[in-house]
Amino acid sequence: MSPPRPFIDPATGEIDRAQILSEAMPLAKLIGVFVAGSLPLYAIAFFGAENSVLGVVLALLGNFILAIGAGVVLMYVIARGIRLAGE
């Protein structure tokens, strides 16, 4: 017999919305951490240092934080998917 598929209710065969929400909330919080970390840098670059070298450096730093965040989120999703497939 094959293992139960993630996000599918084995009794009814329909999508398990409760499990989807329980998996989506930690992911949304993780994404929010990196967005909240880069947002002040973008705000300072846009409102305070528009056409200066400081603005460019802050924008690049914000991009770097978002790129690192994308990598961390991707690793989390892959690790969680492997764990869910094994359950």
C-alpha positions as CSV (number, residue, x, y, z in Angstrom):
1,M,0.0,0.0,0.0
2,S,1.3,3.5,-0.9
3,P,1.9,6.0,1.9
4,P,-0.8,8.7,2.3
5,R,-0.2,11.8,0.2
6,P,0.5,15.1,2.0
7,F,-2.3,17.6,2.2
8,I,-5.0,15.0,1.2
9,D,-7.5,13.8,3.8
10,P,-7.2,10.0,3.6
11,A,-10.8,9.5,4.7
12,T,-12.5,11.7,2.0
13,G,-9.7,12.1,-0.6
14,E,-10.2,15.9,-0.5
15,I,-7.7,18.6,0.2
16,D,-7.0,19.0,3.9
17,R,-7.2,22.7,4.4
18,A,-6.2,22.6,8.1
19,Q,-2.9,20.9,7.2
20,I,-2.2,23.4,4.5
21,L,-2.8,26.3,6.9
22,S,-0.6,24.7,9.6
23,E,2.2,24.4,7.1
24,A,1.7,27.8,5.5
25,M,1.9,29.8,8.7
26,P,5.5,29.0,9.7
27,L,6.5,29.6,6.0
28,A,4.8,33.0,6.0
29,K,6.5,34.0,9.3
30,L,9.9,32.9,7.8
31,I,9.3,35.0,4.7
32,G,8.1,37.9,6.9
33,V,11.4,37.9,8.9
34,F,13.5,38.5,5.8
35,V,11.1,41.1,4.3
36,A,11.0,43.0,7.6
37,G,14.8,42.9,7.6
38,S,15.1,44.4,4.2
39,L,12.3,46.9,4.3
40,P,14.0,49.5,6.5
41,L,17.0,49.5,4.1
42,Y,14.8,50.1,1.1
43,A,12.9,52.8,3.0
44,I,16.1,54.7,3.9
45,A,17.4,54.2,0.3
46,F,14.2,55.5,-1.2
47,F,13.3,58.3,1.1
48,G,16.5,59.4,2.6
49,A,19.4,58.8,0.2
50,E,17.8,58.7,-3.2
51,N,20.6,59.6,-5.5
52,S,23.6,58.9,-3.4
53,V,26.2,56.2,-3.0
54,L,24.6,55.4,0.4
55,G,21.3,54.7,-1.3
56,V,22.9,52.3,-3.7
57,V,24.7,50.5,-1.0
58,L,21.5,50.2,1.1
59,A,19.5,48.9,-1.9
60,L,22.2,46.3,-2.6
61,L,22.2,45.3,1.0
62,G,18.4,44.9,0.9
63,N,18.7,42.8,-2.2
64,F,21.3,40.6,-0.5
65,I,19.1,40.1,2.5
66,L,16.2,39.1,0.2
67,A,18.4,36.7,-1.8
68,I,19.7,35.0,1.4
69,G,16.0,34.8,2.6
70,A,15.0,33.2,-0.6
71,G,17.6,30.5,-0.2
72,V,16.7,29.9,3.4
73,V,13.0,29.6,2.5
74,L,13.8,27.2,-0.3
75,M,15.8,25.0,1.9
76,Y,13.0,25.0,4.5
77,V,10.4,24.0,1.9
78,I,12.6,21.2,0.6
79,A,13.4,19.9,4.1
80,R,9.8,20.1,5.1
81,G,8.6,18.4,1.9
82,I,11.0,15.5,2.5
83,R,9.8,15.2,6.1
84,L,6.1,15.2,5.0
85,A,6.8,12.6,2.4
86,G,8.3,10.3,5.0
87,E,5.3,10.6,7.4
